[in-house]
Amino acid sequence: MPARLKADVGATSLRALRIFVVACAGVALLLFIAFAGYRYQQMQREAEVRMQRTLAIAHEHALRLLDTNETLLRYALALVREDDDSRVLAQRQAIHAQLREMAARQPHIQSIWVRGPDGKPLVSNRSAEPAQDADVSDRPYFAWHRDKRGGVFISGVMEAPGSRFFNISRGRYRSNGDFAGVVSVGLSSSYFAQFHAQLAADEPGVALTLFRDDGVVYSRWPELAGQPPRMSPKGEVLSRVLAGETSGVIRSVSSLDGQQRLILFRKLGDYPVYIGIGRELALIRTGWMAELARVAGFVMAPVLLLVFAAYVALRRTRDALDAARRLQEESVARRQVEEALLQAQKMEALGRLTGGVAHDFNNALMVIAGNLHLLRLAQPSAPAKYADAIGRAVESATKLTRQLLAFSRRQALAPEVISLQERLPSLRDLLQPTLGSSVALEIDVEPATPAIVVDPAELELALINLAVNARDAMPDGGRFRLAAGGTKAAAGPQVWIEAADTGEGMPAGVAAKAFEPFFTTKPLGRGTGLGLSQVQALCRRAGGDATLSSEPGRGTRIRLHFPPSELLPASASAAPVDATPIGKSVLLVEDNPEVAAVIVPVLEKLGCQVVHRDSAEGAVECLAVGDVRVDLLLTDVVMPGGADGVELVEHVKKRHPALRVLVMTGYAERIDTIAAMGYEVLPKPFTPRSLSEALQRVLAR
């Protein structure tokens, strides 16, 4: 080949190589620019996802504290009731002790105060005799309740020596509507700041703010030197809040520190309080630029290495994204399971606490009710007014205890014949606060609706669950209708209770799974998916079922079906019962001497010969000796010592199978075990009539 031709071919090859190198560099540059833009958007999305998760935790924490403190307010109001100042002052040592105990278990509480209509303190958790110069009659929250505007008031930030706090308060009103004062709970701002500091410890540049809907800042982490006490109404966050938005995502300049931030905010339930989280966009850009600098190092490498590195990097990035997506899906599923487990553990702990307290409380109610019965028998001519008042108080306390145990799933179920015409309208005061002011409540019961047999406390809890679901489905308000009536079905007559809302509704696929345990469409931390499954379980235990119909945009309708009862609701008469004589020998096992002192004479009035033992061991010894004839064993469940009532029943079943057994208890810790053994359970506290009827049923078997 001639030299000139070789030179031309070499030049062409060199030129082609240069073009290839330039093309590779140009392609690499374009890929680098595209990757830079993609990565910046991705890092912003990742930052927003992490912030959403942190905000959800902070939101749940703050909302739970506000709900807890509203419950404490109601409890404190119940302590002072409608009493005038002189009666409160006469009991302030006892009230102070209870308030101090309430505050001791809640580290976020700064103080609890009960104030009179003049704004001066009557009692607090800090002192049974607070200084009378602490007059708050000029405070906005006091004026709010004095003007009878109603509901809960959340104050601005206040200061005390060594602390900053804000109040959540309710007014006290007498039965005639007169203003009686205020009960308030102070929440420490530093407690929220400390929690937020721990929550955002691994998120540099993140700021968490708790603020009222008018811009008053309750707490901010990290704190700023000379930070303003409230947010600017010209800031975009407060502008959106004032416009009625309950949540949002904003990229704007913070009105507190002037930094450009990615800001997320969310309202705390129905309270006029918001939680916000922000992260400096400059930090996101700094991280993005640092990552680009590392990537740019590869651009300086030879073109082939750059192309190969880009190819490998893209492939690894694609694999990493797929793995991250799978990991995220697994993490969401795991968090849902952990949330459900945590809820179950909380309910277990609450159940153990309320169960223990209710056991002692039910024993006290047994003593009161039993002695009242004996007093009526001993003094039949005595005025009934005072005895009837005691009887009504016992019934009210018994109902309250059963509601607490129903909430914690620890009550011994006690089905009753219930008139829905009376029961459902009486629940209005219970359901309306659950629904909130933006949801209208309607209750309609057909006059001819038959009675049903169900545990009242369990029914109330089921209706509360339905009201909570309806409220969550109507974030902008709506109507919740509770109705009841009777109908004829193919399987026979039925009684139905229907809960209908005007909310978002459900697609067919979601509605088909609504009654499955742990199935929920609510955001993480807002629900466990157990509410509807518990409602269905209530209906099935009563011999019925639950059905659901829903369409997107047309609300949801849930019907509870029950078999009608041929019996009439129990009479509310408080008169003593002349029970049918039984005439059997009863071995009573009860460790509480006062309870035993009530049950023994009641049994003797029924013609029984009673042998009392205060422990399971003593009962086993009595049965083993055999020197006393025993027809029936009447035993409590929870007793001190090595064995409890369940173990005693198991011993009797093995050693004395012919002996009739009746178990009495105040909560259902091991009721399933007793029921599986075929023995009847008598819930505490019980009346002499209930005891007589239970004994007759057991002896008739």
C-alpha positions as CSV (number, residue, x, y, z in Angstrom):
1,M,0.0,0.0,0.0
2,P,1.4,3.4,-0.9
3,A,2.6,5.6,2.0
4,R,0.1,8.4,1.2
5,L,-2.8,5.9,1.3
6,K,-1.5,4.6,4.6
7,A,-1.4,8.1,5.9
8,D,-4.9,8.8,4.8
9,V,-6.2,5.6,6.4
10,G,-4.3,6.4,9.6
11,A,-5.7,9.9,9.7
12,T,-9.2,8.6,9.0
13,S,-8.8,6.1,11.8
14,L,-7.4,8.7,14.2
15,R,-10.2,11.1,13.3
16,A,-12.7,8.4,13.8
17,L,-11.1,7.6,17.1
18,R,-11.2,11.2,18.2
19,I,-14.8,11.5,17.1
20,F,-15.5,8.3,19.1
21,V,-13.7,9.8,22.1
22,V,-15.5,13.1,21.8
23,A,-18.8,11.2,21.2
24,C,-18.1,9.1,24.3
25,A,-17.2,12.2,26.3
26,G,-20.4,13.9,25.0
27,V,-22.6,10.9,25.8
28,A,-20.9,10.6,29.2
29,L,-21.6,14.3,29.9
30,L,-25.2,14.0,28.8
31,L,-25.6,10.9,31.0
32,F,-23.9,12.7,33.9
33,I,-26.3,15.7,33.5
34,A,-29.3,13.4,33.3
35,F,-28.1,11.4,36.3
36,A,-27.5,14.6,38.3
37,G,-31.1,15.8,37.7
38,Y,-32.5,12.3,38.5
39,R,-30.5,11.9,41.6
40,Y,-31.5,15.4,42.9
41,Q,-35.2,14.6,42.5
42,Q,-34.7,11.2,44.1
43,M,-32.8,12.6,47.1
44,Q,-35.6,15.1,47.6
45,R,-38.2,12.3,47.5
46,E,-36.2,10.2,49.9
47,A,-35.9,13.2,52.3
48,E,-39.6,13.8,52.1
49,V,-40.4,10.1,52.8
50,R,-38.1,10.2,55.9
51,M,-39.7,13.4,57.0
52,Q,-43.2,11.9,56.6
53,R,-42.2,9.0,58.7
54,T,-40.7,11.2,61.4
55,L,-43.8,13.5,61.3
56,A,-46.1,10.6,61.7
57,I,-44.4,9.5,64.8
58,A,-44.3,13.0,66.3
59,H,-48.0,13.5,65.3
60,E,-49.1,10.2,67.0
61,H,-47.1,11.1,70.1
62,A,-48.5,14.6,70.5
63,L,-52.1,13.5,69.7
64,R,-51.9,10.7,72.2
65,L,-50.7,13.2,74.9
66,L,-53.5,15.7,74.1
67,D,-56.1,12.9,74.2
68,T,-54.6,11.6,77.5
69,N,-54.8,15.1,79.0
70,E,-58.4,15.6,77.8
71,T,-59.2,12.3,79.6
72,L,-57.4,13.7,82.7
73,L,-59.5,16.8,82.5
74,R,-62.7,14.8,82.4
75,Y,-61.5,12.8,85.4
76,A,-60.6,15.9,87.3
77,L,-64.0,17.4,86.5
78,A,-65.6,14.2,87.8
79,L,-63.7,14.6,91.1
80,V,-65.1,18.0,91.8
81,R,-68.5,17.5,89.9
82,E,-70.9,20.4,90.5
83,D,-69.7,21.0,94.1
84,D,-69.4,24.6,95.2
85,D,-66.1,26.0,96.4
86,S,-66.8,25.2,100.0
87,R,-67.3,21.5,99.3
88,V,-64.2,21.3,97.1
89,L,-62.2,23.0,99.8
90,A,-63.5,20.5,102.4
91,Q,-62.3,17.7,100.2
92,R,-59.1,19.3,98.8
93,Q,-56.7,16.9,100.7
94,A,-58.3,13.9,99.0
95,I,-58.6,15.7,95.6
96,H,-55.0,16.9,95.9
97,A,-53.8,13.4,96.5
98,Q,-55.6,12.1,93.4
99,L,-54.4,14.9,91.2
100,R,-50.8,14.4,92.4
101,E,-51.1,10.7,91.6
102,M,-52.5,11.5,88.1
103,A,-49.6,13.9,87.4
104,A,-46.9,11.5,88.8
105,R,-47.6,9.0,86.0
106,Q,-47.4,11.6,83.3
107,P,-43.9,13.2,82.9
108,H,-45.2,15.7,80.4
109,I,-47.6,17.3,82.9
110,Q,-46.4,20.6,84.4
111,S,-49.4,21.1,86.8
112,I,-53.1,20.3,87.3
113,W,-55.4,23.1,88.7
114,V,-58.9,23.4,89.9
115,R,-60.1,27.0,90.1
116,G,-63.2,28.7,91.3
117,P,-65.5,31.1,89.4
118,D,-63.3,34.0,90.6
119,G,-60.2,32.6,89.0
120,K,-58.5,31.8,92.2
121,P,-57.1,28.3,92.8
122,L,-59.0,25.8,95.0
123,V,-56.6,22.8,94.7
124,S,-53.8,21.5,92.5
125,N,-51.5,18.5,92.2
126,R,-48.7,20.6,93.6
127,S,-50.5,21.8,96.7
128,A,-53.7,21.1,98.6
129,E,-53.7,24.7,99.7
130,P,-52.3,26.8,96.8
131,A,-51.6,30.5,97.3
132,Q,-54.6,32.6,96.7
133,D,-52.7,35.4,94.9
134,A,-52.6,33.2,91.7
135,D,-55.6,34.8,90.1
136,V,-56.1,33.9,86.4
137,S,-59.5,35.6,85.9
138,D,-57.9,37.9,83.3
139,R,-56.4,35.0,81.3
140,P,-57.9,34.3,77.8
141,Y,-58.7,30.7,78.6
142,F,-60.5,31.6,81.8
143,A,-62.6,34.2,80.0
144,W,-63.4,31.6,77.2
145,H,-65.0,29.2,79.7
146,R,-66.6,32.0,81.7
147,D,-68.3,33.1,78.6
148,K,-69.6,29.5,78.2
149,R,-68.2,29.0,74.7
150,G,-67.8,25.3,75.6
151,G,-65.3,22.5,74.8
152,V,-61.6,22.4,75.3
153,F,-59.4,25.5,75.2
154,I,-55.7,25.3,74.5
155,S,-53.9,28.4,75.7
156,G,-50.8,30.2,74.5
157,V,-47.4,29.7,76.0
158,M,-47.0,30.6,79.7
159,E,-44.0,30.6,81.9
160,A,-43.3,29.5,85.5
161,P,-40.0,29.5,87.4
162,G,-37.8,27.1,85.4
163,S,-40.4,26.0,82.9
164,R,-42.5,27.0,79.9
165,F,-45.9,25.4,79.4
166,F,-49.3,25.7,77.9
167,N,-52.7,24.8,79.3
168,I,-55.5,22.5,78.1
169,S,-58.6,23.4,80.0
170,R,-62.3,22.8,80.4
171,G,-65.0,24.8,82.2
172,R,-66.9,23.7,85.3
173,Y,-70.7,24.4,85.2
174,R,-73.4,23.7,87.6
175,S,-76.6,21.9,86.7
176,N,-78.4,25.2,86.3
177,G,-75.7,26.4,83.8
178,D,-73.9,28.7,86.2
179,F,-70.2,29.0,85.7
180,A,-68.3,27.2,88.5
181,G,-64.7,27.6,87.5
182,V,-62.1,25.9,85.4
183,V,-60.0,22.7,85.5
184,S,-56.7,22.9,83.6
185,V,-53.7,20.7,82.8
186,G,-50.4,22.3,82.0
187,L,-48.2,20.6,79.4
188,S,-44.4,21.1,79.5
189,S,-43.0,22.6,76.3
190,S,-39.6,21.2,77.1
191,Y,-41.0,17.6,77.2
192,F,-42.0,17.9,73.5
193,A,-38.7,19.5,72.6
194,Q,-36.8,16.6,74.3
195,F,-38.9,14.0,72.5
196,H,-38.4,15.8,69.2
197,A,-34.6,16.0,69.8
198,Q,-34.4,12.3,70.2
199,L,-36.7,11.6,67.3
200,A,-34.6,13.8,64.9
201,A,-31.2,12.8,66.3
202,D,-30.2,11.0,63.1
203,E,-31.6,13.6,60.7
204,P,-29.3,16.6,60.4
205,G,-30.9,19.9,59.5
206,V,-34.4,18.7,60.7
207,A,-36.5,21.1,62.8
208,L,-39.7,20.1,64.6
209,T,-42.3,22.7,65.7
210,L,-45.5,22.3,67.7
211,F,-47.8,25.3,67.2
212,R,-51.4,26.5,67.5
213,D,-53.5,27.4,64.5
214,D,-53.0,31.1,65.2
215,G,-49.2,30.7,64.9
216,V,-48.3,30.5,68.7
217,V,-45.2,28.3,69.0
218,Y,-45.4,25.8,71.8
219,S,-42.0,24.1,71.3
220,R,-39.3,24.0,68.6
221,W,-36.3,21.9,68.2
222,P,-33.6,23.0,67.8
223,E,-34.2,26.2,69.7
224,L,-33.1,29.4,68.1
225,A,-31.6,32.4,70.0
226,G,-34.2,35.1,70.0
227,Q,-36.8,33.1,68.1
228,P,-40.2,34.8,67.8
229,P,-43.0,33.6,70.0
230,R,-45.3,33.0,67.1
231,M,-45.1,32.3,63.4
232,S,-45.6,35.1,60.9
233,P,-49.1,35.1,59.3
234,K,-47.4,36.0,56.1
235,G,-45.5,32.7,56.1
236,E,-46.9,30.1,53.7
237,V,-47.4,27.5,56.5
238,L,-49.6,29.7,58.7
239,S,-51.3,31.1,55.6
240,R,-52.4,27.6,54.7
241,V,-53.4,26.7,58.2
242,L,-55.5,29.9,58.4
243,A,-57.1,28.9,55.1
244,G,-58.3,25.7,56.8
245,E,-55.8,23.1,55.5
246,T,-55.1,20.3,58.0
247,S,-51.9,19.0,56.3
248,G,-49.5,20.0,53.5
249,V,-46.1,19.9,51.9
250,I,-44.3,23.2,51.3
251,R,-41.0,24.3,49.8
252,S,-40.6,27.8,51.2
253,V,-38.6,30.0,53.6
254,S,-39.3,29.4,57.3
255,S,-40.9,32.3,59.1
256,L,-39.0,31.4,62.3
257,D,-35.3,31.2,61.1
258,G,-35.4,32.5,57.5
259,Q,-34.0,29.3,56.0
260,Q,-35.3,27.8,52.8
261,R,-36.8,24.5,53.8
262,L,-38.9,21.5,52.8
263,I,-41.8,21.8,55.3
264,L,-44.5,19.3,56.2
265,F,-47.3,19.9,58.6
266,R,-50.3,18.1,60.0
267,K,-53.2,18.9,62.4
268,L,-53.5,17.0,65.6
269,G,-57.0,15.4,65.4
270,D,-59.7,18.0,66.2
271,Y,-57.4,20.1,68.3
272,P,-56.4,23.6,67.1
273,V,-52.8,22.4,67.2
274,Y,-50.4,21.4,64.4
275,I,-47.1,19.6,64.3
276,G,-44.6,20.7,61.6
277,I,-41.3,19.3,60.4
278,G,-38.8,21.1,58.1
279,R,-35.4,20.3,56.6
280,E,-33.0,22.8,55.0
281,L,-32.9,22.4,51.3
282,A,-29.3,23.6,51.4
283,L,-28.3,20.4,53.1
284,I,-30.0,18.3,50.5
285,R,-28.2,20.2,47.8
286,T,-24.9,19.9,49.7
287,G,-25.3,16.1,49.9
288,W,-26.3,16.0,46.2
289,M,-23.2,18.1,45.2
290,A,-20.9,15.9,47.2
291,E,-22.3,12.8,45.5
292,L,-21.9,14.5,42.1
293,A,-18.3,15.3,42.9
294,R,-17.6,11.7,43.6
295,V,-19.3,10.7,40.3
296,A,-17.4,13.4,38.4
297,G,-14.1,11.7,39.3
298,F,-15.1,8.9,37.0
299,V,-15.6,11.4,34.2
300,M,-11.9,12.2,34.2
301,A,-11.0,8.6,33.6
302,P,-10.5,7.1,30.1
303,V,-13.7,7.0,28.0
304,L,-13.9,3.2,28.0
305,L,-13.5,3.0,31.7
306,L,-16.1,5.8,32.0
307,V,-18.6,4.0,29.8
308,F,-18.0,0.7,31.6
309,A,-18.2,2.4,35.0
310,A,-21.4,4.2,33.9
311,Y,-22.8,0.9,32.7
312,V,-21.9,-0.9,35.9
313,A,-23.1,2.0,38.0
314,L,-26.5,2.2,36.2
315,R,-26.9,-1.6,36.5
316,R,-26.0,-1.5,40.2
317,T,-28.3,1.5,40.7
318,R,-31.1,-0.3,39.0
319,D,-30.5,-3.4,41.2
320,A,-30.2,-1.2,44.3
321,L,-33.5,0.6,43.5
322,D,-35.2,-2.8,43.0
323,A,-33.8,-4.0,46.3
324,A,-34.7,-0.7,48.0
325,R,-38.3,-1.0,46.7
326,R,-38.6,-4.6,47.9
327,L,-37.1,-3.6,51.3
328,Q,-39.5,-0.7,51.6
329,E,-42.5,-3.0,50.9
330,E,-41.2,-5.5,53.5
331,S,-40.6,-2.6,55.9
332,V,-44.2,-1.3,55.5
333,A,-45.6,-4.8,56.1
334,R,-43.3,-5.3,59.1
335,R,-44.3,-1.9,60.6
336,Q,-48.0,-2.7,60.2
337,V,-47.5,-6.0,62.0
338,E,-45.3,-4.3,64.7
339,E,-48.0,-1.6,65.1
340,A,-50.7,-4.2,65.6
341,L,-48.5,-6.1,68.0
342,L,-47.7,-2.9,70.0
343,Q,-51.5,-2.2,70.1
344,A,-52.2,-5.7,71.4
345,Q,-49.4,-5.3,74.0
346,K,-50.8,-2.0,75.1
347,M,-54.3,-3.5,75.4
348,E,-52.8,-6.4,77.4
349,A,-51.0,-4.1,79.8
350,L,-54.1,-1.9,80.2
351,G,-56.2,-5.0,80.7
352,R,-53.9,-6.3,83.5
353,L,-54.0,-2.9,85.2
354,T,-57.8,-2.3,84.9
355,G,-58.4,-6.0,85.8
356,G,-56.5,-5.7,89.0
357,V,-58.2,-2.4,90.0
358,A,-61.6,-3.7,89.0
359,H,-61.2,-6.8,91.1
360,D,-60.8,-4.8,94.2
361,F,-63.4,-2.2,93.2
362,N,-66.0,-4.9,92.4
363,N,-65.3,-6.4,95.8
364,A,-66.0,-3.0,97.4
365,L,-69.3,-2.8,95.3
366,M,-70.2,-6.3,96.5
367,V,-69.8,-5.2,100.1
368,I,-71.9,-2.1,99.6
369,A,-74.7,-3.8,97.5
370,G,-74.8,-6.8,99.8
371,N,-75.1,-4.8,103.0
372,L,-77.7,-2.6,101.4
373,H,-79.7,-5.7,100.6
374,L,-79.3,-7.0,104.2
375,L,-80.2,-3.5,105.6
376,R,-83.4,-3.5,103.6
377,L,-84.3,-6.9,104.9
378,A,-83.5,-5.9,108.5
379,Q,-85.2,-2.5,108.4
380,P,-88.2,-2.9,105.9
381,S,-89.9,0.1,107.4
382,A,-86.9,2.5,107.0
383,P,-87.3,5.3,104.4
384,A,-86.4,4.0,100.9
385,K,-85.0,7.3,99.6
386,Y,-81.5,7.0,101.0
387,A,-81.2,3.2,100.2
388,D,-82.4,3.8,96.7
389,A,-79.8,6.5,96.2
390,I,-77.1,4.1,97.4
391,G,-78.5,1.4,95.0
392,R,-78.4,3.8,92.1
393,A,-74.8,4.8,92.9
394,V,-73.8,1.1,93.0
395,E,-75.4,0.5,89.6
396,S,-73.6,3.5,88.1
397,A,-70.2,2.4,89.5
398,T,-70.8,-1.1,88.3
399,K,-71.6,0.2,84.8
400,L,-68.5,2.4,84.8
401,T,-66.3,-0.6,85.8
402,R,-67.7,-2.8,83.1
403,Q,-67.1,-0.1,80.5
404,L,-63.4,0.1,81.5
405,L,-63.0,-3.6,81.4
406,A,-64.8,-3.8,78.0
407,F,-62.4,-1.3,76.6
408,S,-59.4,-3.4,77.7
409,R,-61.1,-6.7,76.7
410,R,-61.0,-8.0,80.3
411,Q,-64.6,-8.1,81.4
412,A,-66.5,-11.2,82.2
413,L,-69.3,-11.0,79.6
414,A,-72.7,-10.5,81.2
415,P,-75.4,-10.4,78.5
416,E,-78.5,-8.6,79.4
417,V,-81.9,-8.1,77.7
418,I,-81.6,-4.6,76.3
419,S,-84.2,-2.2,74.9
420,L,-82.7,-0.4,72.0
421,Q,-85.4,2.3,72.2
422,E,-83.8,3.3,75.6
423,R,-80.2,2.3,75.0
424,L,-79.2,4.0,71.7
425,P,-80.5,7.5,72.5
426,S,-78.7,7.4,75.8
427,L,-75.4,6.9,73.9
428,R,-75.6,10.4,72.2
429,D,-73.3,12.0,74.9
430,L,-70.8,9.2,74.4
431,L,-70.7,9.2,70.6
432,Q,-70.8,12.9,69.8
433,P,-67.4,13.8,71.3
434,T,-65.9,10.8,69.4
435,L,-67.3,12.1,66.1
436,G,-66.3,15.7,66.7
437,S,-68.1,18.9,66.0
438,S,-67.9,18.6,62.2
439,V,-70.0,15.4,62.1
440,A,-73.7,15.5,62.7
441,L,-75.1,12.6,64.7
442,E,-78.6,11.2,64.1
443,I,-80.2,8.4,66.2
444,D,-83.5,6.8,65.1
445,V,-85.0,3.7,66.6
446,E,-88.3,2.2,65.4
447,P,-90.8,2.1,68.2
448,A,-91.6,-1.6,67.7
449,T,-88.0,-2.8,67.7
450,P,-87.7,-6.0,69.8
451,A,-85.2,-6.3,72.7
452,I,-81.9,-8.1,72.2
453,V,-79.6,-10.1,74.5
454,V,-76.0,-8.7,74.5
455,D,-73.4,-7.4,76.9
456,P,-74.1,-3.6,77.2
457,A,-70.5,-2.6,77.6
458,E,-69.4,-4.6,74.6
459,L,-72.2,-3.1,72.5
460,E,-71.1,0.4,73.5
461,L,-67.5,-0.3,72.5
462,A,-68.6,-1.7,69.2
463,L,-70.6,1.4,68.4
464,I,-67.7,3.6,69.4
465,N,-65.5,1.7,67.0
466,L,-68.0,2.3,64.2
467,A,-68.2,6.0,65.1
468,V,-64.3,6.3,65.0
469,N,-64.2,4.7,61.5
470,A,-67.0,7.0,60.3
471,R,-65.2,10.1,61.6
472,D,-61.9,9.0,59.9
473,A,-63.8,8.5,56.6
474,M,-65.2,12.1,56.9
475,P,-62.2,14.4,57.4
476,D,-64.2,17.4,56.2
477,G,-67.3,16.6,58.2
478,G,-70.5,14.9,57.3
479,R,-73.4,12.9,58.9
480,F,-73.3,9.7,61.0
481,R,-76.7,8.0,61.4
482,L,-77.4,5.3,64.0
483,A,-80.7,3.5,63.5
484,A,-82.3,0.3,64.7
485,G,-85.4,-1.8,63.9
486,G,-86.8,-5.2,63.4
487,T,-87.3,-7.2,60.2
488,K,-88.2,-10.7,58.9
489,A,-85.6,-12.7,57.2
490,A,-85.4,-16.2,55.6
491,A,-83.9,-17.5,58.8
492,G,-86.5,-15.9,61.0
493,P,-87.1,-12.5,62.6
494,Q,-84.1,-10.3,63.2
495,V,-83.2,-7.1,65.0
496,W,-80.7,-4.8,63.2
497,I,-78.6,-1.8,64.2
498,E,-77.3,0.2,61.3
499,A,-74.4,2.7,61.3
500,A,-74.2,4.8,58.1
501,D,-71.9,7.7,57.2
502,T,-71.6,10.1,54.3
503,G,-67.8,9.5,54.0
504,E,-65.4,8.5,51.3
505,G,-66.7,4.9,50.9
506,M,-64.7,1.8,49.9
507,P,-63.9,0.0,46.7
508,A,-65.4,-3.5,46.4
509,G,-62.0,-5.1,47.0
510,V,-61.5,-3.2,50.3
511,A,-65.0,-3.8,51.5
512,A,-64.6,-7.5,51.0
513,K,-61.7,-7.6,53.4
514,A,-63.1,-5.0,55.9
515,F,-63.9,-7.6,58.6
516,E,-60.6,-9.4,58.4
517,P,-58.4,-8.9,61.5
518,F,-55.5,-6.5,61.1
519,F,-56.7,-5.4,57.7
520,T,-56.7,-1.6,57.5
521,T,-56.4,1.2,54.9
522,K,-55.5,3.9,57.4
523,P,-52.0,5.4,57.5
524,L,-49.4,3.8,59.7
525,G,-50.1,4.6,63.4
526,R,-53.8,5.5,62.7
527,G,-55.4,2.1,63.1
528,T,-54.7,-1.6,63.7
529,G,-57.5,-3.2,61.7
530,L,-59.1,-4.8,64.7
531,G,-62.3,-2.6,65.1
532,L,-64.6,-4.2,62.6
533,S,-63.5,-7.7,63.4
534,Q,-64.4,-7.1,67.0
535,V,-67.8,-5.7,66.0
536,Q,-68.4,-8.9,63.9
537,A,-67.3,-11.1,66.8
538,L,-69.8,-9.3,69.1
539,C,-72.7,-10.1,66.7
540,R,-71.7,-13.7,66.3
541,R,-71.4,-14.3,70.0
542,A,-75.0,-13.0,70.3
543,G,-76.1,-15.4,67.6
544,G,-76.2,-12.9,64.7
545,D,-73.7,-11.4,62.2
546,A,-72.5,-8.1,60.7
547,T,-72.7,-7.0,57.0
548,L,-71.2,-4.0,55.2
549,S,-72.1,-2.2,52.0
550,S,-70.1,0.7,50.6
551,E,-69.3,2.5,47.3
552,P,-66.6,5.1,46.7
553,G,-67.9,8.6,47.2
554,R,-71.3,7.3,48.6
555,G,-70.4,6.4,52.2
556,T,-70.5,3.2,54.1
557,R,-73.4,1.3,55.8
558,I,-72.7,-1.4,58.4
559,R,-75.6,-3.5,59.8
560,L,-75.4,-5.5,63.0
561,H,-77.9,-8.4,63.1
562,F,-79.2,-9.9,66.3
563,P,-81.9,-12.5,67.2
564,P,-84.8,-10.9,69.0
565,S,-85.4,-11.7,72.6
566,E,-88.8,-12.8,73.9
567,L,-87.9,-11.6,77.4
568,L,-88.5,-8.1,78.7
569,P,-85.6,-5.8,79.9
570,A,-84.9,-6.3,83.6
571,S,-86.8,-4.0,86.0
572,A,-84.8,-1.2,87.6
573,S,-86.5,-1.8,91.0
574,A,-84.1,-1.5,93.9
575,A,-86.3,-3.4,96.4
576,P,-84.9,-6.4,98.2
577,V,-85.5,-9.8,96.6
578,D,-87.3,-12.6,98.3
579,A,-85.4,-15.4,96.7
580,T,-86.7,-19.0,96.5
581,P,-85.2,-21.1,99.4
582,I,-82.5,-23.4,98.1
583,G,-81.6,-25.5,101.2
584,K,-78.2,-26.8,100.2
585,S,-74.8,-26.9,101.8
586,V,-72.4,-24.4,100.1
587,L,-68.6,-24.2,100.5
588,L,-67.8,-20.5,100.0
589,V,-64.1,-19.7,99.0
590,E,-63.5,-15.9,99.2
591,D,-60.3,-14.3,100.5
592,N,-61.9,-10.9,101.2
593,P,-63.5,-11.1,104.6
594,E,-65.9,-8.1,104.0
595,V,-67.2,-9.7,100.8
596,A,-67.5,-13.0,102.6
597,A,-69.4,-11.3,105.4
598,V,-72.0,-10.1,102.9
599,I,-72.3,-13.4,100.8
600,V,-72.7,-15.7,103.9
601,P,-75.9,-14.1,105.3
602,V,-77.4,-13.8,101.8
603,L,-76.8,-17.6,101.3
604,E,-78.2,-18.3,104.7
605,K,-81.3,-16.2,103.8
606,L,-81.7,-18.6,100.9
607,G,-81.8,-21.5,103.3
608,C,-78.2,-22.7,102.7
609,Q,-75.7,-24.0,105.2
610,V,-72.4,-22.2,104.6
611,V,-68.9,-23.2,105.2
612,H,-66.4,-20.4,104.5
613,R,-62.7,-20.8,103.5
614,D,-60.4,-17.9,102.6
615,S,-58.1,-19.8,100.2
616,A,-58.0,-22.5,97.6
617,E,-55.7,-24.6,99.9
618,G,-58.3,-24.3,102.8
619,A,-61.1,-25.4,100.4
620,V,-59.1,-28.5,99.2
621,E,-58.4,-29.5,102.8
622,C,-62.0,-29.1,103.8
623,L,-63.1,-31.3,100.9
624,A,-60.4,-33.8,101.6
625,V,-61.4,-34.2,105.3
626,G,-65.1,-34.7,104.3
627,D,-66.5,-34.0,107.8
628,V,-68.9,-31.5,106.3
629,R,-71.4,-32.3,103.6
630,V,-70.9,-30.0,100.6
631,D,-73.5,-29.8,97.7
632,L,-72.0,-26.8,95.9
633,L,-68.7,-25.0,95.6
634,L,-68.9,-21.2,95.2
635,T,-65.4,-19.8,94.6
636,D,-63.7,-16.5,93.6
637,V,-61.0,-16.6,90.9
638,V,-58.3,-14.2,92.1
639,M,-57.0,-15.2,95.5
640,P,-53.7,-14.9,97.3
641,G,-51.5,-17.9,98.0
642,G,-50.2,-20.7,95.8
643,A,-53.4,-21.6,94.0
644,D,-56.3,-19.5,92.5
645,G,-59.9,-20.3,91.8
646,V,-59.2,-21.9,88.4
647,E,-56.7,-24.3,89.9
648,L,-59.2,-25.1,92.6
649,V,-61.9,-25.8,90.0
650,E,-59.5,-28.1,88.1
651,H,-58.8,-30.0,91.4
652,V,-62.5,-30.4,92.1
653,K,-63.2,-31.7,88.5
654,K,-60.5,-34.4,89.0
655,R,-61.2,-35.4,92.7
656,H,-64.9,-34.5,93.2
657,P,-66.5,-34.7,89.8
658,A,-70.1,-34.8,91.3
659,L,-69.7,-31.6,93.2
660,R,-71.6,-28.6,91.6
661,V,-69.5,-25.5,91.0
662,L,-70.3,-21.8,90.5
663,V,-67.4,-19.4,89.8
664,M,-67.7,-15.7,90.6
665,T,-65.3,-13.0,89.3
666,G,-65.0,-9.4,88.3
667,Y,-62.9,-9.8,85.2
668,A,-62.2,-12.3,82.5
669,E,-58.5,-13.2,82.9
670,R,-59.1,-16.9,82.8
671,I,-62.8,-17.1,82.0
672,D,-62.3,-19.1,78.8
673,T,-60.5,-21.8,80.8
674,I,-63.5,-22.1,83.2
675,A,-66.1,-22.0,80.4
676,A,-64.2,-24.8,78.5
677,M,-64.5,-26.9,81.7
678,G,-68.3,-26.5,81.5
679,Y,-68.8,-24.3,84.7
680,E,-71.0,-21.2,85.0
681,V,-69.5,-17.8,85.8
682,L,-71.3,-15.2,87.9
683,P,-69.9,-11.7,87.2
684,K,-69.1,-9.5,90.2
685,P,-70.7,-7.4,91.6
686,F,-74.0,-9.4,91.6
687,T,-77.3,-9.0,93.3
688,P,-78.9,-11.6,95.7
689,R,-81.4,-12.3,92.9
690,S,-78.6,-13.1,90.5
691,L,-76.9,-15.3,93.0
692,S,-80.1,-17.2,93.7
693,E,-80.9,-17.7,90.0
694,A,-77.3,-18.8,89.3
695,L,-77.4,-21.3,92.2
696,Q,-80.7,-22.7,91.0
697,R,-79.4,-23.1,87.4
698,V,-76.2,-24.9,88.6
699,L,-78.1,-27.2,91.0
700,A,-80.7,-28.0,88.3
701,R,-78.0,-29.5,86.0
